[in-house]
Amino acid sequence: MLQTIAEVSEEIRQGTPLLLAGNEQALRALPQGDWIGGTTAYFMELEGGVCSRDRVFVTRVPACAKGARIVSHSAESLPRLLEDAADNGYTVLILPSGSAVHAGYARGAAHYPGMFVKPVVGWVSGSSLDGAARLSPKVIDGRTGECSEDRAVAMHIDLPPGKLAELDIVNVFRPGTGAGLRFPHTGFQTNSCVVGGETVPFAQYLDSRHADMRLPLTADYNGSIVNVSIESVDTQTGMVKFFAPVFEGVEYKLAAPVPGYSHAFDGLLEDRGETAFACNCVLNYLYCHLEGRAAGTITGPVTYGEIANMLLNQTLVRLFIRG
């Protein structure tokens, strides 16, 4: 839930392990303690989406947890993320958008030792989307108060025997019927794609298809549909930027239109038990017009990328505790 700085500060002083999201100034005002945080100005409350710069969204570590340990990683050390993770539990990871740790995780997480054996959930921090002067995305290590734009913070949470963490990805998009697309290089931007064996300017291809830029690219990653959202198209240079990388050797398709996108998540958000963590993509917040409108009973930060082991876009991610 969203709380005032004074309310969150009191919880921190009581020693409660917390996952926090909020404006940079609000997070910097908090005392040191057992918490990690990331910047965003948007949140999902039970009453609906809200923008707030003076309150902090609080996700508490489940009461059943045996312990919680905080670690901070550089781009070089991040591949060792799961070395000291609990055998039974889960890891919450926060990455600052546009940083080397963000890019490194997006490209390499599938090959990290322990990935897909130990659950990793979390989000990419960002900044306000309005016309005000934007601060760079940050993460904060609550133990030290260090606020960083180029490091990742994580909390490893231990669960007792009989309890199990389960990830859930809610994705309303499916591949469309158009041609398969391949890209010559792995990365967050490109000026070309390969269609039917022919290399063409990607910006021109999107224009020729009258592509709806609200719809992501989609690909089948080991049986799961994964989105790659388009951040921008520069018609002068022909450069197309993405919120997550496209991978060389993977076939993508433009997503099929979603009838009633504004309400598409509503029928997919059935109550499935105790939710220990949830986040929703800022693109869903914008395109589904979620300000002032609830997404079922889901609450959590609105994010610039979601983590469910892999880096995701335009999804809603939840973590349940079973048992």
C-alpha positions in Angstrom: 0.0 0.0 0.0 1.0 3.7 -0.4 2.1 5.2 2.9 3.6 8.4 4.1 7.3 8.8 4.7 6.6 9.0 8.4 4.6 5.7 8.4 7.3 3.9 6.3 10.1 5.2 8.5 8.4 3.8 11.6 8.1 0.3 10.0 11.8 0.5 9.0 12.7 1.3 12.6 10.8 -1.7 13.8 13.1 -3.9 11.7 10.5 -5.1 9.2 12.1 -6.2 5.9 10.5 -4.1 3.2 10.4 -3.7 -0.6 9.8 0.0 -1.4 9.0 2.0 -4.5 8.6 5.8 -4.8 10.0 9.1 -5.9 13.7 9.5 -5.4 13.3 12.3 -2.8 10.8 10.2 -0.8 13.1 7.2 -0.7 16.1 9.3 0.2 14.2 10.6 3.2 13.8 7.2 4.7 16.1 5.9 7.5 18.6 3.0 6.9 17.3 -0.5 7.6 16.3 -3.8 6.1 14.8 -2.5 2.8 15.5 -2.1 -0.9 13.9 0.4 -3.1 13.5 1.6 -6.7 12.2 4.8 -8.2 8.8 5.2 -9.9 6.0 7.8 -9.6 3.1 5.4 -10.5 1.3 2.8 -8.4 -1.6 0.4 -8.4 -3.9 0.7 -5.4 -7.1 -1.1 -4.7 -9.0 2.0 -5.7 -7.0 2.3 -9.0 -3.8 3.6 -10.5 -2.3 6.7 -8.9 0.7 9.1 -9.4 2.3 10.2 -6.2 5.6 11.9 -5.4 5.4 12.2 -1.7 4.3 8.7 -0.7 6.0 5.3 -0.8 4.6 2.0 -1.9 5.3 -0.7 0.7 5.5 -4.5 0.0 6.2 -6.4 3.2 8.1 -9.6 3.2 5.7 -12.4 4.1 5.4 -13.1 7.9 6.3 -16.8 7.3 9.7 -15.9 5.9 12.7 -17.3 7.9 14.9 -14.4 6.9 15.8 -11.8 4.3 19.3 -10.8 3.1 20.2 -7.8 1.0 22.9 -7.7 -1.6 24.1 -5.1 -4.1 25.6 -6.0 -7.5 27.6 -4.3 -10.2 27.2 -5.3 -13.9 30.3 -7.6 -13.4 29.0 -9.4 -10.3 25.3 -9.6 -11.3 25.7 -13.1 -13.0 26.5 -14.4 -9.5 23.1 -13.2 -8.2 21.8 -16.6 -7.2 25.0 -18.0 -5.6 23.8 -17.0 -2.1 20.0 -17.2 -2.7 18.0 -19.5 -0.5 17.4 -23.1 -1.6 13.7 -22.6 -0.8 12.6 -19.1 -1.2 12.8 -16.3 -3.8 14.9 -13.3 -4.8 13.5 -9.8 -5.4 15.7 -7.8 -7.8 15.5 -4.1 -8.8 17.4 -2.7 -11.8 17.7 1.0 -12.8 16.4 1.5 -16.3 19.0 2.2 -19.0 21.9 1.1 -16.8 24.6 -1.5 -17.6 23.1 -3.9 -15.0 19.7 -3.5 -16.8 21.3 -4.3 -20.2 23.4 -7.1 -18.8 20.5 -8.8 -17.0 18.3 -8.5 -20.1 20.9 -10.1 -22.3 22.3 -12.7 -20.0 19.9 -13.7 -17.2 18.9 -16.9 -19.0 22.4 -18.2 -18.6 23.0 -17.2 -14.9 23.7 -20.2 -12.7 20.6 -21.2 -10.8 18.2 -19.3 -13.0 14.8 -21.1 -13.5 15.6 -23.2 -10.4 15.4 -20.3 -7.9 12.6 -17.8 -8.5 13.6 -14.2 -9.3 10.9 -11.5 -9.3 11.2 -7.8 -9.4 11.1 -4.6 -11.5 13.0 -2.0 -13.5 13.0 1.4 -11.8 12.2 4.6 -13.8 11.2 8.2 -13.5 8.2 10.4 -14.1 6.8 10.5 -17.6 5.5 14.0 -17.4 7.2 17.2 -18.8 8.9 18.0 -15.5 12.7 17.7 -15.3 13.4 14.0 -15.0 15.8 12.4 -12.6 17.7 9.3 -13.7 16.2 6.0 -12.5 17.7 4.9 -9.2 17.8 1.9 -6.8 18.5 2.2 -3.1 20.2 -0.2 -0.7 18.4 0.5 2.5 21.2 -1.0 4.7 23.7 1.7 3.7 21.4 4.4 2.1 23.4 4.2 -1.1 21.4 5.5 -4.0 22.7 4.3 -7.4 21.9 4.6 -11.0 24.3 1.8 -12.1 24.0 -1.0 -9.6 21.3 -3.6 -8.9 19.9 -4.3 -5.4 18.3 -7.6 -4.4 16.7 -9.2 -1.4 17.0 -13.0 -0.9 14.0 -14.2 1.0 14.1 -17.6 2.8 10.9 -19.6 3.1 10.3 -22.4 5.7 9.7 -26.0 4.7 6.2 -26.5 3.3 6.1 -23.0 1.7 6.8 -22.5 -2.0 7.2 -19.4 -4.2 5.4 -19.5 -7.5 5.7 -16.9 -10.3 2.8 -15.9 -12.5 3.0 -13.8 -15.7 -0.1 -12.2 -17.0 0.3 -11.3 -20.7 -2.6 -10.3 -22.9 -0.6 -10.4 -26.1 -0.2 -13.1 -28.7 1.7 -13.2 -32.0 -0.1 -11.7 -35.0 -0.5 -13.3 -38.4 2.2 -11.1 -40.1 5.6 -12.2 -41.4 8.3 -13.4 -39.0 11.0 -10.8 -38.2 14.6 -11.5 -37.4 17.3 -9.0 -36.3 20.9 -8.9 -37.3 22.2 -8.1 -33.8 21.2 -8.6 -30.1 20.4 -5.2 -28.5 18.0 -2.5 -27.4 17.9 -0.8 -30.8 18.1 -1.5 -34.5 17.7 0.2 -37.9 17.0 -3.0 -39.9 15.3 -6.3 -39.8 15.1 -9.4 -41.9 11.8 -10.3 -43.5 11.5 -13.4 -45.7 15.3 -13.5 -46.1 15.5 -9.8 -47.1 17.0 -7.1 -45.0 14.8 -4.0 -44.8 14.8 -0.8 -42.8 12.8 -1.6 -39.7 11.3 1.9 -39.3 10.0 1.8 -42.9 8.6 -1.7 -42.3 6.6 -0.5 -39.3 5.4 2.5 -41.3 4.3 0.3 -44.3 2.4 -2.0 -41.9 0.7 1.0 -40.2 1.9 -0.7 -37.0 0.2 0.3 -33.8 3.2 1.3 -31.6 1.2 0.3 -28.5 1.6 -3.3 -29.5 4.9 -5.1 -28.8 6.9 -7.5 -30.7 6.3 -11.1 -29.5 8.5 -14.2 -29.5 8.3 -17.7 -28.2 11.0 -18.1 -25.6 11.0 -21.8 -24.6 7.2 -22.1 -24.8 6.4 -18.7 -23.2 5.2 -15.7 -25.2 7.6 -12.8 -24.3 7.0 -9.2 -25.3 9.6 -6.6 -26.6 8.0 -3.2 -26.5 8.9 -0.4 -28.9 10.2 2.7 -27.0 10.6 5.0 -30.0 11.0 5.3 -33.7 13.2 8.0 -35.2 12.0 8.6 -38.7 15.0 10.7 -39.6 17.7 8.2 -38.6 15.6 5.1 -39.0 16.6 3.9 -35.5 14.0 1.9 -33.5 14.6 1.6 -29.8 13.1 -1.1 -27.5 12.4 -1.4 -23.8 14.1 -4.8 -23.8 16.6 -6.3 -26.2 15.8 -8.3 -29.3 18.0 -11.3 -29.7 19.8 -12.4 -32.8 18.5 -15.8 -34.1 15.0 -15.4 -32.5 11.9 -14.9 -34.7 9.5 -12.2 -33.7 6.1 -11.1 -34.9 4.1 -8.0 -34.3 1.5 -8.7 -31.6 -2.1 -9.2 -32.7 -4.5 -6.4 -31.8 -6.2 -6.9 -28.5 -9.9 -6.0 -28.5 -10.7 -3.9 -25.5 -7.1 -3.5 -24.5 -8.2 -1.2 -21.7 -10.1 -4.1 -20.0 -8.0 -7.0 -21.3 -6.4 -7.8 -18.0 -9.7 -7.8 -16.0 -10.6 -11.4 -16.9 -7.1 -12.7 -16.3 -6.7 -11.6 -12.7 -8.5 -14.2 -10.8 -7.6 -14.6 -7.1 -5.1 -17.4 -6.8 -4.0 -17.1 -3.2 -1.6 -15.0 -1.1 0.3 -12.5 -3.3 3.7 -11.7 -1.9 4.6 -9.3 -4.7 3.1 -7.8 -7.8 4.0 -5.1 -10.4 2.5 -3.8 -13.6 4.2 -2.3 -16.6 3.9 1.5 -17.1 2.9 0.8 -20.7 -0.2 -1.0 -19.5 -0.8 1.8 -17.0 -0.8 4.3 -19.9 -2.5 2.3 -22.7 -5.1 0.7 -20.5 -5.8 4.1 -18.9 -5.4 2.6 -15.4 -5.1 6.0 -13.6 -8.1 6.0 -11.2 -9.1 2.5 -12.4 -8.3 -0.8 -10.6 -6.7 -3.9 -12.1 -8.7 -6.4 -10.2 -7.3 -6.6 -6.6 -3.7 -6.3 -7.7 -1.6 -3.6 -6.0 2.0 -2.8 -6.5 4.5 -0.4 -8.2 4.0 0.5 -11.9 7.4 -0.3 -13.5 9.6 0.1 -16.5 10.1 -3.6 -17.0 9.1 -6.6 -15.0 11.2 -9.5 -13.9 10.0 -13.1 -13.7 13.4 -14.7 -14.0 13.6 -13.1 -17.5 13.2 -9.4 -18.2 9.7 -8.7 -19.5 7.7 -5.8 -21.0 4.0 -5.0 -21.0 3.1 -7.7 -18.5 1.8 -8.0 -15.0 3.9 -10.1 -12.8 2.9 -11.8 -9.5 4.5 -14.0 -7.0 2.4 -16.3 -4.8 3.3 -18.2 -1.7 1.9 -21.7 -1.7 1.5 -24.1 1.2 
